[in-house]
């Protein structure tokens, strides 16, 4: 497992953002907005010394698991897995192409490193509970990290799963909420269904809550992950305040780029803004 110091992660986050934009541009489809908002969350997890994983042994039984409940954000998952060495970066060019393993929504094992089939939202936390129970029965100390979009928290199954995780004391589960404020539509998510006060809701369900005011600060995220690992007896949730479309001026803070690919000119502008 490659572990980078926090200052070294900035070039990596830039590469991941460039991959996201180039993939969706080439496919002329995909979900750049919610992928860009999650870049630091997954970079800190995979490259900050948090997630126990080994690209040489992707099916290692004692590995930690990332469950992508926000299963539309495949560009960021594939970019992270490629940078981590699960497959070659050149494969990213096949995103959403006929015959590729890099599907538009996550598919377990396609490519290696993807742990759950998704795309239908609101299922990941329930799946994480099942994994945590299996690990407990098998006597493994593997952890489960579940990345949730704030929009999918409108779905009641998440709260049933949250209640169950606390009831069964699944302290090996850390949920991360990508609080980017937008869903599919170009209106704030809280106007669709107000989630506030979100931290208090999780506390009421028995979770240890960690708030990260800047979800694009890898140092703050690594600190939050470390705090989560130190908690015993109850699950933890990290609520990371992010910007949808982070890193690209015309995409930031809007839902309009939830499922829309950049044009040639937009790609050129975006890559110039991100830099090397």
Secondary structure as UniProt FT lines:
FT   HELIX           6..8
FT   HELIX           9..27
FT   HELIX           32..36
FT   TURN            37..38
FT   HELIX           39..47
FT   TURN            48..49
FT   HELIX           55..57
FT   TURN            58..59
FT   TURN            61..62
FT   STRAND          65..68
FT   TURN            71..72
FT   HELIX           74..84
FT   HELIX           89..94
FT   TURN            95..96
FT   TURN            98..99
FT   TURN            108..109
FT   TURN            112..113
FT   TURN            121..122
FT   HELIX           124..138
FT   STRAND          144..149
FT   HELIX           151..154
FT   HELIX           156..167
FT   TURN            168..169
FT   TURN            171..172
FT   STRAND          173..179
FT   HELIX           189..192
FT   HELIX           198..204
FT   TURN            205..206
FT   STRAND          208..212
FT   TURN            215..216
FT   HELIX           218..229
FT   STRAND          236..241
FT   TURN            244..247
FT   TURN            249..253
FT   TURN            256..257
FT   HELIX           264..274
//
